[in-house]
Amino acid sequence: MARFVVVEIPDNEEADAFVKAIQEGYVMFSRPHPTLEGEVSVNKPTTEWKVPQVYAVPTLMCTCPDYNGISVRSSRYGWWVHAKCAKPHPGAMQHPFNLVEAGVDPRHRVYYMGFRADRRGWQIPKEEA
């Protein structure tokens, strides 16, 4: 079984460098050492890691008081944004484009992800004490 792990990297350049390192096989990871307490072991992946998709998530939202529900699709990321300020409305459902395969509509791919622009309901809820 394969697993997809979603990692949020706030800095675009750092995210691009991380993806490139995975694609070129230069990724190492650490985990607690089995016998030395407080130490870590650095490991290379035992299998080939792949990056099938990369998505961007909006960080700036539309706060325009005159927003009337009319949106246009952005050319860069394919988000639905307010035509006036070019920012997504916080409650708008987004169907992001895969940045690895630029320009391919995610509805035409096997893997598909949708999220609210403000990401509410997307995060894992915290357990109550």
Helices and strands as residue ranges (DSSP letters): H 12-24, E 29-32, E 40-43, E 71-73, E 80-82, E 93-94, G 106-108, E 115-116
